[in-house]
Amino acid sequence: MEENRCKFWLPKKNRFCANSPLNDSQFCGNHKLRSIEQWIPCPIDPSHSVLKENLGGHVKRCPLLKQAQSLSLQPFYQKGINAGNEEEEDNVSSEMKRSAVYSMTVTQLCKLINKIESVHASTCKDILESYKVPEACNMWIKREVDRKLPFQEKHVAQQASILGNLEDFGVIKSSVGSKEGDNQGFCSENSNSVHAVVEFGAGRGYLTQMLADCYGFDTVFLVERKSYKLKADRSLRQKESLILERLRIDIEDLNLNAVESLRGIPYLAIGKHLCGPATDLTLRCCLSEQCNQGSVQDCRSNANLKGLAIATCCHHLCQWKHYTNRKFMSDLGITKEQFHAITWFTSWAVDADHGSDLSDITDCSLHSQSIEEKQRSGDVHGVEDVVRNMKPVERAMLGFKCKQIIDVGRMMWAKEHGLDSQFVKYVPSSISPENHLLLARHAKCL
């Protein structure tokens, strides 16, 4: 089927064009005479591409030009402040990762699988299953909320469990059953009380909406680079005394310390399904402080950050240049190239049927032995053959292990920056295979 598709790569959609090629070309009518080399990312917003020959005119009329100019004037905009290692090369695409894996020898693949098994056994043995349904969220679970708000049971279950884990971890508290009916839903020490919530990758903002309805707080910041319809903003603005500010900016460029209305205010950082490197960018945004230009960067816990809950997602998009804990990987003997291979394996975690939890499936530690036996017998002739012959459930188990290794490194990085941290499975994989939650709190927020 793929042979009958246009060979033009669509960077924004991360796939090839689905149109049929012309008889005398590898490309369809739209992309004939326009080879991949002729297209480059727009310098204003790299999420879309433009022909080299049209670049000059496009830059003058790009629909995102006005927004980019306005953003550059904001005091909290600092290009690439949370990007990580600026000396690293550009992002490595999924296609490049796949090609690198397929160029391995079968022996190299087996050694990498063995390393993944060994690292997972030594670093990921304390991951807890922590599916919470807090009493405070009953109004959402029973659908006793604004009927105009979209309701999907699986998303409500995930949001409720995120909040339940925050409550169980001691970051927020419920007023349900409280004699005073305190509306402030966060750790109650006067010096540590949380007055604001910052949701990263907020999208439409429904995680914050549930938090506002069920726990209560004073100030909300929604960080999102894209524009959305049907946002929760309308409902949030109807709440008395609640201040809402939406920051339309890439997390990579957000200097949170320069947001005037947040300065000096204790806050909680949350995010549901922060795709790929967005989790690493968020951690740096919250936990790193930039010193004056020209001096050594001083990384320490931001005293105003009282708690953090990030549901990670789309690990196949992770990049070595952005990853927070490269030292953790290096100390485990995982190279940059192996890290990118591991991130590509994570996409397998969503391949299998997740009608039941995969935790009961037989461990995949025998893969390398059986693979080598098949190679010696001539049943497989390369890594692509090996991948094709693996069972979906086996690939999913290996993918989950790779996800957990990546997330445990993030948890360790948060600990090194002065936070009490925990990593849990917050919903069964039958609800969502993207079920990893990173929790952290200020040491005094107990």
C-alpha positions in Angstrom: 0.0 0.0 0.0 2.8 2.4 0.9 4.4 1.9 -2.5 1.3 3.5 -4.1 1.6 6.6 -2.1 3.3 9.9 -2.8 6.9 10.0 -1.4 6.6 13.6 -0.3 7.2 13.9 3.5 4.7 16.2 5.4 6.7 17.5 8.4 3.7 19.1 10.2 1.7 15.8 10.0 4.8 13.6 10.5 3.9 11.3 7.7 4.1 10.9 3.9 1.5 12.4 1.6 -1.5 9.9 1.2 -2.2 10.8 -2.4 -1.3 8.4 -5.3 1.8 9.3 -7.3 1.7 10.1 -11.0 2.7 7.3 -13.4 6.0 8.9 -14.3 7.0 10.1 -10.8 7.3 9.2 -7.2 5.2 12.2 -6.3 1.5 13.2 -6.7 0.4 16.1 -8.8 0.6 18.5 -5.9 4.2 17.6 -5.0 5.7 16.8 -8.4 8.7 19.1 -9.2 8.8 20.0 -5.5 11.3 17.7 -3.9 11.8 17.4 -0.2 15.0 19.4 -0.4 13.0 22.4 -1.7 10.9 22.7 1.5 12.2 24.3 4.7 10.6 25.1 8.1 9.1 28.6 8.4 11.5 30.7 10.5 8.5 32.3 12.2 6.9 29.0 13.2 8.7 25.8 12.3 5.4 23.8 12.7 4.8 24.5 9.0 7.0 24.5 5.9 7.5 26.7 2.9 9.2 26.3 -0.5 12.6 28.0 -0.5 11.7 30.0 -3.6 8.7 31.5 -1.8 10.4 32.1 1.6 10.9 35.8 1.1 7.3 36.5 0.4 5.9 34.1 3.0 7.9 35.7 5.8 6.2 39.0 5.1 2.6 37.6 5.1 2.9 34.5 7.4 -0.4 34.4 9.4 1.6 33.9 12.6 3.9 36.9 12.0 1.7 39.4 14.0 1.4 36.9 16.9 5.2 36.3 16.9 6.0 40.0 16.9 3.5 40.6 19.8 5.0 37.7 21.8 8.6 38.9 21.4 7.6 42.1 23.3 6.4 40.2 26.3 8.8 40.2 29.3 8.3 36.5 29.9 9.4 35.6 26.3 13.0 34.3 26.2 13.8 32.3 23.1 14.9 28.8 24.0 15.3 29.4 27.7 14.1 25.9 28.6 15.4 24.1 25.5 18.4 22.3 27.1 21.6 21.7 25.3 21.9 24.4 22.6 25.0 22.7 21.1 23.0 19.6 20.1 21.8 19.2 16.5 18.2 19.8 15.4 15.4 17.4 16.4 15.7 13.8 15.3 12.5 12.8 13.5 10.7 9.5 14.0 11.7 8.5 10.5 15.4 9.1 11.3 15.1 7.0 14.6 13.5 4.1 12.7 16.2 4.2 10.0 18.9 4.1 12.8 17.2 1.1 14.5 16.9 -0.8 11.2 20.5 -0.1 10.3 21.6 -2.0 13.5 22.8 -5.6 13.3 20.6 -8.2 15.0 23.4 -8.6 17.6 23.4 -4.9 18.4 19.6 -5.0 18.8 19.8 -7.9 21.2 22.4 -6.2 23.3 20.2 -3.1 23.4 17.2 -5.1 24.5 19.3 -6.8 27.2 20.4 -3.4 28.4 16.8 -2.1 28.5 15.8 -5.2 30.5 18.7 -4.7 33.0 18.1 -1.0 33.4 14.4 -1.4 33.9 14.9 -4.1 36.5 17.3 -2.0 38.5 15.6 1.4 38.3 11.9 0.9 37.8 11.0 -1.7 40.5 9.2 0.7 42.8 6.5 2.1 40.4 3.1 2.0 42.2 -0.3 1.6 40.7 -2.3 4.5 42.1 -5.7 4.8 40.6 -7.6 7.4 42.7 -11.2 8.5 42.6 -11.3 11.3 45.2 -14.5 12.2 46.9 -14.0 15.9 46.0 -14.5 15.0 42.3 -17.9 13.4 42.8 -19.6 16.4 41.2 -17.7 15.7 37.9 -18.0 11.9 38.1 -21.7 12.2 38.6 -21.9 14.8 35.9 -23.3 17.5 38.3 -21.5 20.2 36.3 -22.2 22.8 33.6 -23.9 20.8 30.9 -22.2 22.9 28.2 -18.8 21.4 29.2 -17.8 18.4 27.2 -17.8 15.1 29.1 -15.9 11.9 28.2 -15.7 9.3 30.9 -12.1 8.2 30.2 -10.9 11.8 30.4 -12.8 12.5 33.6 -11.3 9.3 35.1 -7.8 10.5 34.2 -8.3 14.0 35.5 -9.9 12.8 38.8 -7.0 10.4 39.4 -4.4 13.1 38.8 -6.1 15.3 41.4 -6.6 12.3 43.7 -2.9 11.5 43.6 -2.1 15.2 44.3 -4.4 15.0 47.3 -2.9 11.7 48.5 0.6 13.1 48.0 -0.2 16.0 50.3 -0.1 18.8 47.8 -3.8 19.7 47.7 -6.6 19.1 50.2 -10.3 18.7 49.8 -12.8 20.8 51.7 -15.3 17.9 51.7 -16.2 17.2 55.3 -14.3 20.3 56.5 -16.2 22.1 59.3 -15.0 25.5 58.1 -15.6 24.7 54.5 -12.3 26.1 53.5 -12.3 26.8 49.8 -8.6 27.0 49.5 -7.7 23.5 48.3 -3.9 23.4 48.9 -1.4 22.6 51.7 -2.5 24.8 54.6 0.8 25.9 56.1 0.7 29.7 55.9 4.2 29.9 54.5 3.5 27.1 52.0 -0.1 27.6 50.9 -0.7 27.5 47.1 -2.5 30.5 45.6 -2.1 29.8 41.9 -2.2 26.9 39.4 -0.2 26.8 36.2 -1.4 24.3 33.6 1.2 23.5 31.0 0.1 22.3 27.6 -3.3 23.3 28.8 -5.2 22.8 25.5 -8.8 23.7 26.3 -8.0 23.7 30.1 -10.4 21.1 31.4 -8.0 19.6 33.9 -7.9 23.1 35.5 -11.6 23.3 35.2 -12.1 20.2 37.3 -9.5 21.4 39.8 -11.4 24.7 40.1 -14.7 23.1 40.5 -13.6 20.4 43.1 -10.8 22.1 45.1 -10.8 25.9 44.6 -8.0 28.4 44.2 -7.3 32.1 43.5 -5.4 32.4 40.3 -5.0 30.3 37.1 -2.4 30.4 34.3 -3.0 28.3 31.2 0.1 27.9 29.1 -0.6 26.7 25.5 1.1 27.6 22.2 -2.0 26.8 20.0 -5.4 28.3 19.7 -8.4 26.2 20.6 -12.1 26.5 20.4 -14.5 25.3 23.1 -12.1 26.2 25.8 -12.9 26.1 29.6 -12.0 29.7 29.9 -15.6 30.9 29.6 -16.7 28.7 32.5 -13.7 29.6 34.6 -14.2 33.3 34.1 -17.7 33.0 35.5 -16.3 32.0 38.9 -16.2 34.9 41.4 -12.8 36.1 42.6 -10.9 33.7 40.2 -8.3 35.4 38.1 -7.5 33.7 34.7 -4.6 34.4 32.5 -3.9 32.4 29.3 -0.3 32.6 28.0 -0.1 31.7 24.3 3.6 30.7 24.2 5.8 27.6 23.6 6.9 26.2 26.9 10.5 26.2 25.5 10.4 30.0 25.4 8.6 30.7 28.7 10.5 32.5 31.5 8.1 31.8 34.3 10.0 34.0 36.8 9.2 37.0 34.5 5.4 36.6 34.6 4.6 39.7 36.6 1.3 38.5 38.0 2.9 35.2 39.2 6.0 36.7 40.8 6.3 35.7 44.4 3.1 33.6 44.4 3.2 30.0 45.6 1.9 27.8 42.7 1.1 24.3 41.6 2.2 23.1 38.2 0.1 20.6 36.4 -0.1 19.0 32.9 -2.1 16.2 31.3 -0.5 14.3 28.5 2.4 16.7 27.9 3.7 15.3 24.6 7.3 14.2 24.3 9.9 16.9 25.2 7.1 19.2 26.6 7.5 17.4 29.9 11.3 18.2 30.0 10.6 21.8 29.0 8.1 22.1 31.8 10.5 20.7 34.4 13.1 23.2 33.4 10.6 26.0 33.3 9.6 25.3 36.9 12.9 24.1 38.4 15.6 26.1 36.7 16.6 29.7 37.4 18.7 31.5 34.9 21.5 33.7 36.4 22.6 36.9 34.9 23.9 36.7 31.3 27.5 35.5 31.2 27.5 33.7 34.5 27.2 30.0 35.2 23.6 28.7 35.3 22.4 27.9 38.8 19.8 25.1 38.8 17.8 24.8 42.0 14.3 24.3 43.1 12.1 27.4 42.7 10.9 28.3 46.2 7.5 29.3 44.9 6.8 25.9 43.3 4.9 23.9 45.9 3.8 20.9 43.9 3.8 19.3 40.4 1.8 16.7 38.6 2.6 15.8 35.0 1.0 13.0 33.1 3.6 12.2 30.4 2.8 11.2 26.9 4.2 10.5 23.4 7.7 9.5 24.5 8.6 8.6 20.9 8.9 12.4 20.3 11.5 12.9 23.1 14.8 14.4 22.1 18.3 14.0 23.6 18.9 17.7 23.3 15.8 18.5 25.5 15.9 15.5 28.0 16.5 16.8 31.5 18.5 13.9 32.9 21.1 13.0 30.2 23.6 12.2 33.1 21.2 9.5 34.4 21.2 7.9 31.0 24.9 8.2 30.5 25.6 6.7 33.9 23.5 3.7 32.9 25.6 3.3 29.8 22.9 4.5 27.4 24.3 6.6 24.6 22.6 9.4 22.7 21.9 7.0 19.8 20.6 4.3 22.1 18.4 6.9 23.8 16.8 7.8 20.5 16.3 4.1 19.7 14.6 3.7 23.1 12.3 6.6 22.4 11.3 5.0 19.1 10.5 1.7 20.9 8.1 3.6 23.2 5.6 3.9 20.3 5.1 0.2 20.5 3.4 0.6 23.9 0.2 1.7 22.2 0.4 -1.0 19.5 -1.3 -3.8 21.4 -4.9 -4.3 22.5 -5.3 -2.6 25.8 -8.6 -4.1 26.7 -6.8 -5.6 29.7 -3.9 -4.4 31.8 -0.6 -5.5 30.3 1.0 -6.0 33.8 -0.1 -9.6 33.8 1.6 -10.4 30.5 4.7 -12.6 30.6 7.9 -10.6 30.8 9.7 -10.1 27.5 13.2 -10.8 28.8 13.6 -13.9 26.6 13.4 -11.8 23.4 17.1 -11.6 22.8 17.7 -15.3 23.2 14.9 -16.3 20.8 16.0 -13.6 18.3 19.5 -14.9 18.2 18.3 -18.4 17.8 16.1 -17.4 14.8 19.1 -15.6 13.3 21.3 -18.6 13.5 18.6 -20.8 12.0 18.1 -18.3 9.1 14.5 -17.4 10.0 15.4 -13.7 10.3 17.8 -11.7 8.1 17.8 -8.3 9.8 16.3 -6.0 12.4 13.3 -5.2 10.2 12.5 -8.9 10.1 12.9 -9.2 13.9 10.5 -6.3 14.5 8.0 -7.6 12.0 7.9 -11.1 13.7 7.5 -9.8 17.3 4.0 -10.1 18.8 2.2 -6.8 19.4 1.9 -7.6 23.1 5.6 -8.3 23.4 6.5 -5.1 21.6 4.0 -3.2 23.9 5.7 -4.5 27.0 9.1 -3.5 25.7 7.7 -0.1 24.8 6.2 0.4 28.3 9.6 -0.4 29.9 11.3 2.2 27.7 8.7 4.8 28.7 9.3 4.0 32.4 13.0 4.3 32.1 12.6 7.8 30.5 10.2 8.9 33.2 12.2 7.6 36.1 15.1 9.7 34.9 12.8 12.7 35.0 11.7 11.8 38.5 15.4 11.5 39.7 16.1 14.9 38.1 13.3 16.5 40.2 14.7 14.9 43.3 18.1 16.3 42.6 16.5 19.8 42.4 15.1 19.6 45.9 11.7 18.1 45.5 10.1 15.0 47.0 9.2 13.0 43.9 7.1 9.9 43.0 6.3 8.1 39.8 3.0 6.1 39.6 0.6 4.5 37.1 -2.4 6.7 37.7 -5.0 4.8 35.6 -5.1 1.2 34.2 -3.8 0.9 30.6 -7.3 -0.2 29.6 -8.4 3.5 30.2 -5.3 4.9 28.6 -1.9 3.3 27.7 -0.4 6.8 28.4 -0.8 6.2 32.2 2.4 7.5 33.8 2.2 10.4 36.3 5.1 12.3 37.8 4.4 13.8 41.2 6.6 16.2 43.1 6.2 18.5 46.0 8.2 21.1 48.0 9.7 19.3 51.0 7.7 21.5 53.5 4.4 21.1 51.7 3.2 18.1 53.8 
